[in-house]
C-alpha cells in the first residue's frame, strides 16, 4: 500500500516562514489573508441583496468545465440544493461547452451571455474592461459575504481598480513529490528534504543516472515537466523578489536581475544532468510525466496537490513518495508556489444576473465549499474551511498545502493576459535554459514584446 510522508523538518523549514506560524497551521489555525481595504474601493450603486430564500427565481444558466458538471455527481447535488434553498423558484440549467472561455466571449458579443460562467482569474480584468463580465463588488457589499473570510491570494487577480470581475471557486496549488525509493537508492534521507536551492542541486546530482555514453536514464529533477509547466520559473523569480509587472500592472518588469538569476538557476539544474537536450531526450514522446515519476525515471516531480488523488492513488497505488515545498534561495529564504484556479463570472448580457449571483453565493457557503473541495480535491476559498479538521483531517500532505496558500502566485489578472502569459513562458524559458540565448537576451526580447501588448491594450481602454 502506498504511503506518503513529510518530515517535521521539511514541514516547518520548507515553508519558509516561522515555525510558530506553521505549528499553528498544523493545529488548524492560519493567519488570515487581507483583502484591499473597503475604503479604497469606489462606491457603486448596489443592487438589492439576493441572499434570502425566495429572493432568487427563474432559470439560472451555468457554464462550467466538464470536470465540474452541475447536472450530475456533486454538481447536480449542489444545483438541487440551490433550487430547494430558494423555495423551488429557481432552476439551474448547466452546460459544459467545448472551448469554454472562447465560447463565453462569443456569447457576450452576441448579447447572449450565460448567467454565470467559469473562466480563469487572469481573464477577469480583461473581461470586465471589455464588457464581457460585470463588476461583482456591489453585490458583495449588499450580500452576506465578508471578503475578509476568504484567502486574499486566491482572489487578488480578480480585482482591477476597485472592481471585482470574478469570484474564485476552484483553486489549486503545487507541491514537490519526492520518489522515496530514488532518495534511498542515492543514500539520501527523504524525511529531510532539500530546503534550499544548493541542497536541491545536491539531490539532483545524487539521484540522476547516466549510461556509459553519458545519456541520462534517470533525472534527479526535470523542470517544467509537471502541471505547472513553464510557469515554474515564476516561482524562483518571486522568491528572489522579482515581478512580472509594476504595481499598477501597466509596465512590464520582467527584465530584471532577479529574473536573470531565476532562469540561471533552472538552467543549472539542466546542466547538472548533461544539459537541456539530455533531459528532453529522456522525456520522449507521448509519455505522461507522472508515469516517468512512477516508473523511476524522475526522482522529483512538481505538480498539483490533486495529482495525489486524481492520478497517483489510482494509477500508482504501490508507489511510496514523500513531499516538500519548492526549495528556496538562501539569500531571501522566501516561500512561493504556483496555483491555478477556476473563477465564476456573470455575463454582461445575462438574462438572470440575480440568479447567477445567488448561485455564486450559495456555492461559497462553508458547507458547500467543504463538500466541493473534498470531492474535487480543490483548495477551499474560505479560511475557516481550510483550517477545519473536517477538511485537512490532520493529513500532513494537506496541512503543508494549507500553509502555502498565502504564498500562492499565478497568472496575472491583466488586459491581454493570455498573450502576455504565452510570451513569458515559451519560447523564453526553453531558449534560455537550453542555452540558445542568454537570460539577458531572452528577457529583453520578452519584455519588449509584452510591453507592446500592454501598450496596445492601454490605448484601447483609454480610447
C-alpha positions in Angstrom: 0.0 0.0 0.0 1.3 3.4 -0.9 2.4 5.7 1.8 3.3 9.4 1.6 5.4 11.2 4.1 6.8 14.6 5.1 9.2 15.2 8.0 8.8 17.7 10.7 12.0 19.4 9.5 10.6 19.5 5.9 7.3 20.8 7.1 8.5 23.6 9.3 11.6 24.7 7.5 10.4 24.0 4.0 7.6 26.6 4.0 10.0 29.5 4.5 8.0 31.0 7.4 8.2 30.9 11.1 7.9 27.6 12.9 5.3 29.1 15.3 3.1 30.0 12.4 3.3 26.6 10.8 2.7 24.9 14.1 -0.4 27.0 14.4 -1.4 25.8 10.9 -0.9 22.2 11.9 -3.3 22.8 14.7 -5.9 24.3 12.4 -5.1 27.9 12.9 -4.0 30.0 9.9 -3.3 33.8 9.7 -6.0 35.5 7.6 -5.2 37.0 4.3 -6.1 40.6 3.9 -8.2 42.0 1.0 -7.9 45.5 -0.3 -9.5 47.8 2.3 -13.1 48.7 1.6 -12.4 52.4 1.9 -10.1 52.1 -1.1 -12.9 51.0 -3.4 -15.0 53.5 -5.3 -18.6 53.5 -4.2 -21.0 52.0 -6.7 -24.7 51.8 -6.9 -25.6 48.5 -5.3 -28.4 46.2 -6.4 -30.7 44.7 -3.9 -29.3 41.9 -1.8 -30.1 38.4 -3.2 -29.4 36.4 -0.1 -32.8 35.5 1.3 -34.7 32.4 0.4 -37.3 33.3 -2.3 -35.3 36.3 -3.5 -33.9 34.4 -6.4 -36.1 32.9 -9.1 -36.2 31.7 -12.6 -33.8 29.8 -14.8 -30.0 30.2 -14.0 -27.7 29.1 -16.8 -24.4 27.9 -15.5 -21.4 27.2 -17.9 -18.6 25.2 -16.4 -15.8 22.8 -17.3 -16.7 19.2 -17.8 -14.9 18.4 -14.6 -17.4 20.4 -12.6 -20.6 19.4 -14.4 -23.6 20.7 -12.4 -26.0 18.2 -13.9 -24.5 15.1 -12.2 -22.4 14.0 -9.2 -21.8 16.6 -6.5 -22.5 19.3 -9.1 -26.0 18.0 -9.5 -26.4 17.8 -5.7 -25.4 21.5 -5.4 -27.8 22.5 -8.2 -30.7 20.7 -6.5 -29.8 22.1 -3.0 -29.7 25.6 -4.5 -33.2 25.1 -6.0 -34.6 23.9 -2.7 -32.9 26.8 -0.7 -34.9 29.2 -2.9 -38.3 27.6 -2.4 -38.1 25.7 -5.7 -38.5 29.1 -7.5 -35.1 28.7 -9.3 -33.7 26.1 -11.6 -30.1 25.5 -12.7 -29.6 24.8 -16.4 -26.0 23.6 -16.7 -23.8 23.4 -19.7 -20.2 22.3 -20.3 -19.4 23.8 -23.7 -16.2 22.9 -25.6 -13.6 25.7 -25.7 -15.4 27.2 -22.8 -13.5 30.5 -22.5 -13.8 31.4 -26.1 -17.5 30.5 -26.0 -18.1 33.0 -23.2 -16.6 35.9 -25.2 -18.5 34.9 -28.3 -21.8 34.8 -26.3 -21.1 38.2 -24.8 -20.5 39.7 -28.2 -23.8 38.2 -29.4 -25.7 39.5 -26.4 -26.5 36.0 -25.0 -24.2 35.6 -22.0 -24.9 32.8 -19.5 -25.9 33.9 -16.1 -22.7 32.5 -14.5 -19.7 31.2 -16.4 -16.4 29.7 -15.4 -13.1 31.1 -16.6 -9.6 31.7 -15.3 -8.9 34.5 -12.8 -6.4 36.0 -15.2 -9.2 36.8 -17.6 -11.3 38.7 -15.1 -9.9 42.3 -15.6 -9.9 42.0 -19.4 -13.4 40.6 -19.4 -14.6 43.4 -17.1 -12.9 46.2 -19.0 -14.3 44.9 -22.4 -17.8 44.3 -21.1 -17.8 40.5 -21.1 -18.2 40.3 -17.3 -19.8 42.6 -14.8 -18.5 44.0 -11.5 -19.4 41.8 -8.6 -18.3 44.1 -5.8 -21.7 46.0 -5.5 -23.3 42.6 -4.9 -20.7 41.6 -2.4 -21.4 44.7 -0.4 -25.1 44.0 -0.2 -24.8 40.3 0.5 -23.8 38.2 3.4 -20.3 37.7 2.1 -17.4 39.1 4.1 -14.3 39.1 1.9 -12.0 39.0 4.9 -13.1 35.4 5.3 -11.6 34.4 2.0 -7.9 33.9 1.1 -6.5 37.1 -0.5 -4.0 35.2 -2.6 -6.9 33.3 -4.2 -8.8 36.4 -5.2 -6.3 39.1 -5.9 -6.2 38.7 -9.7 -10.0 39.2 -10.0 -9.7 42.8 -8.9 -9.0 45.8 -11.2 -9.0 49.4 -10.0 -11.6 48.8 -7.3 -13.8 46.4 -9.2 -14.2 42.7 -8.7 -14.8 41.0 -12.1 -14.6 37.3 -11.0 -15.2 35.1 -8.0 -12.7 32.3 -7.4 -14.3 28.9 -6.6 -11.9 26.0 -7.5 -8.2 26.9 -6.9 -5.2 24.6 -6.7 -1.5 24.6 -5.7 1.7 22.8 -6.5 3.9 20.6 -4.4 7.2 18.8 -5.0 6.7 15.0 -5.0 9.8 13.0 -3.9 10.1 9.4 -5.0 11.1 7.7 -1.8 12.9 4.8 -3.5 15.0 7.2 -5.6 16.2 9.0 -2.4 17.0 5.9 -0.6 19.0 4.4 -3.5 21.1 7.6 -3.6 21.8 7.4 0.2 19.5 10.4 0.9 17.1 10.7 3.8 13.6 11.5 2.3 12.5 12.6 5.8 14.9 15.5 5.5 14.1 17.0 2.1 16.2 19.8 0.5 15.1 23.2 1.7 17.3 25.4 -0.4 18.5 25.7 -3.9 22.0 24.4 -3.2 20.6 21.4 -1.3 18.3 20.7 -4.3 21.3 20.8 -6.6 23.0 18.1 -4.5 19.8 15.9 -4.6 19.7 16.3 -8.4 23.3 15.3 -8.7 23.0 12.2 -6.5 19.6 10.9 -7.8 20.4 11.4 -11.5 21.8 8.4 -13.5 23.5 8.2 -16.9 24.6 5.3 -19.1 28.1 4.6 -20.3 27.6 7.1 -23.1 26.5 9.9 -20.8 22.9 9.6 -21.8 20.5 10.4 -18.9 18.5 7.4 -17.7 17.1 9.0 -14.5 16.6 12.7 -13.9 17.0 14.0 -10.4 14.6 16.8 -11.3 13.2 17.8 -14.7 11.9 21.4 -14.5 8.7 22.2 -16.4 7.5 18.6 -16.7 4.8 18.9 -14.1 1.4 20.5 -14.2 2.9 24.0 -13.6 4.7 23.7 -16.9 6.9 26.6 -17.9 5.2 28.8 -15.3 7.5 27.2 -12.9 10.2 29.9 -13.4 7.9 32.5 -11.9 8.5 30.7 -8.5 12.2 31.4 -8.2 11.6 34.9 -9.7 9.1 35.6 -6.9 11.3 34.1 -4.2 14.1 36.5 -5.2 11.7 39.5 -5.0 11.2 39.9 -8.7 8.0 40.6 -10.5 6.4 40.5 -14.0 4.6 43.8 -13.8 4.6 47.1 -11.9 2.1 47.6 -9.1 -0.5 49.2 -11.4 0.1 46.4 -13.9 0.7 48.7 -16.9 4.5 48.4 -17.0 6.4 45.1 -17.7 9.2 44.5 -15.2 10.3 41.0 -16.3 13.8 42.0 -17.5 15.5 42.3 -14.1 18.5 40.9 -12.2 16.1 38.6 -10.3 14.7 37.2 -13.5 18.2 36.5 -14.8 19.1 34.7 -11.6 15.9 32.7 -11.6 16.5 31.4 -15.1 20.2 30.8 -14.5 19.3 28.6 -11.6 16.9 26.5 -13.6 19.5 26.2 -16.4 21.9 25.0 -13.8 19.5 22.2 -12.9 19.5 21.1 -16.5 23.3 21.5 -16.8 23.9 19.3 -13.8 22.2 16.5 -15.8 24.1 17.0 -19.1 22.1 19.9 -20.4 18.6 20.7 -21.7 18.8 18.3 -24.6 19.9 15.4 -22.4 16.9 15.8 -20.1 14.5 16.3 -23.1 15.5 13.0 -24.7 14.6 11.2 -21.5 11.1 12.6 -21.7 10.4 11.1 -25.1 7.1 11.5 -26.9 3.6 10.9 -25.5 4.7 9.7 -22.0 3.0 11.5 -19.1 5.4 13.0 -16.6 3.6 11.2 -13.7 4.3 7.9 -15.5 8.0 8.8 -15.6 7.8 9.5 -11.8 6.0 6.2 -11.1 8.5 4.2 -13.2 11.5 5.8 -11.6 12.8 7.9 -14.5 12.5 11.1 -12.4 13.1 11.4 -8.7 11.3 14.7 -8.1 8.1 15.9 -9.7 6.5 19.3 -9.2 2.7 19.0 -9.7 -0.7 19.8 -8.2 -1.7 18.5 -4.8 -4.7 17.0 -6.6 -2.3 14.7 -8.5 -2.2 12.5 -5.5 -5.9 11.7 -5.5 -6.6 12.1 -9.2 -3.7 10.0 -10.6 -1.2 8.6 -8.1 -3.7 6.9 -5.8 -5.5 5.4 -8.8 -2.7 4.5 -11.2 0.3 4.0 -8.9 -1.2 2.6 -5.7 2.0 0.9 -4.7 4.3 3.9 -5.1 5.8 5.4 -2.0 6.6 9.1 -2.0 7.4 12.0 0.2 6.7 15.6 -0.5 8.0 19.1 0.2 7.6 22.7 -0.7 9.5 24.3 -3.6 13.2 24.8 -2.5 14.2 28.4 -1.7 17.2 30.7 -2.3 19.2 31.2 0.9 19.6 34.9 0.3 15.9 35.6 0.6 14.6 32.5 2.3 11.2 33.3 0.8 8.5 30.9 0.0 6.4 30.8 -3.1 4.3 28.3 -5.0 2.2 28.3 -8.2 -1.6 28.0 -8.3 -4.3 28.0 -10.9 -8.0 28.5 -10.4 -11.4 28.3 -11.9 -13.4 31.5 -11.4 -17.1 32.5 -11.7 -18.1 35.5 -13.9 -21.5 37.0 -14.5 -22.0 37.8 -18.2 -22.7 41.3 -19.4 -26.0 40.2 -21.1 -27.1 37.6 -18.6 -30.8 37.1 -18.5 -30.8 36.4 -14.8 -27.8 38.0 -13.2 -29.5 38.0 -9.8 -29.9 34.2 -10.1 -26.2 33.9 -11.2 -25.1 35.8 -8.1 -27.3 33.7 -5.9 -25.6 30.6 -7.3 -22.1 32.0 -6.7 -23.0 33.0 -3.2 -24.6 29.6 -2.5 -21.5 27.7 -3.5 -19.4 30.0 -1.3 -21.2 28.9 1.9 -19.0 26.9 4.2 -20.8 23.6 3.9 -20.7 23.6 0.1 -17.2 24.9 -0.1 -16.1 22.0 2.1 -18.0 19.4 0.1 -16.8 20.8 -3.3 -13.2 20.8 -2.2 -13.3 17.4 -0.7 -14.9 15.9 -3.8 -12.8 17.6 -6.4 -9.5 17.9 -4.4 -9.5 21.7 -4.6 -8.3 24.3 -2.1 -11.1 25.9 0.0 -11.6 29.6 -0.8 -12.7 30.1 2.8 -10.1 30.4 5.5 -12.3 28.8 8.1 -12.9 25.8 5.9 -9.2 25.5 5.1 -8.4 25.4 8.8 -11.2 23.0 9.7 -10.3 19.4 10.7 -13.2 18.3 8.6 -11.1 19.5 5.6 -7.5 18.8 6.4 -8.2 15.7 8.6 -4.7 16.2 10.2 -3.2 14.9 6.9 0.4 16.3 6.7 0.1 16.5 2.9 -3.0 18.7 3.2 -1.6 20.7 6.1 1.5 21.5 4.0 -0.7 22.7 1.2 -2.7 24.9 3.6 0.5 26.5 4.9 1.4 27.5 1.4 -1.8 29.3 0.4 -0.6 32.8 1.4 2.4 32.3 -0.9 0.5 31.4 -4.0 1.3 33.2 -7.2 -0.3 32.5 -10.6 -1.3 34.0 -13.9 -1.7 37.8 -13.6 -5.1 39.3 -13.9 -4.5 41.9 -16.6 -5.8 43.0 -20.0 -4.2 40.9 -22.7 -3.5 38.2 -20.1 -3.5 35.2 -22.5 -1.0 36.7 -24.9 1.2 38.0 -22.1 1.4 34.7 -20.3 2.3 32.9 -23.6 5.2 35.3 -24.0 6.7 35.0 -20.5 6.8 31.2 -20.9 7.7 29.8 -24.4 10.0 30.3 -26.2 11.6 32.4 -23.5 12.2 29.7 -20.9 13.3 27.0 -23.3 15.6 29.3 -25.2 17.4 30.4 -22.1 17.6 27.1 -20.2 18.8 25.3 -23.4 21.5 27.9 -23.9 20.1 29.2 -27.2 20.1 32.7 -25.9 21.5 34.4 -22.7 19.0 35.3 -20.0 19.6 38.9 -20.7 18.8 38.5 -24.4 15.7 36.4 -23.8 14.3 38.7 -21.1 14.9 41.9 -23.1 13.0 40.4 -26.1 10.2 39.1 -23.9 9.8 42.4 -22.1 9.8 44.4 -25.4 7.0 42.1 -26.8 5.0 42.1 -23.6 5.1 45.9 -23.2 3.9 46.3 -26.8 0.9 44.0 -26.0 0.1 46.1 -22.8 0.5 49.4 -24.6 -1.9 48.3 -27.2 -4.4 47.3 -24.6 -4.0 50.5 -22.6 -4.6 52.6 -25.8 -7.7 50.6 -26.5 -9.1 51.0 -23.0 -8.2 54.7 -22.7 -9.7 55.3 -26.1 
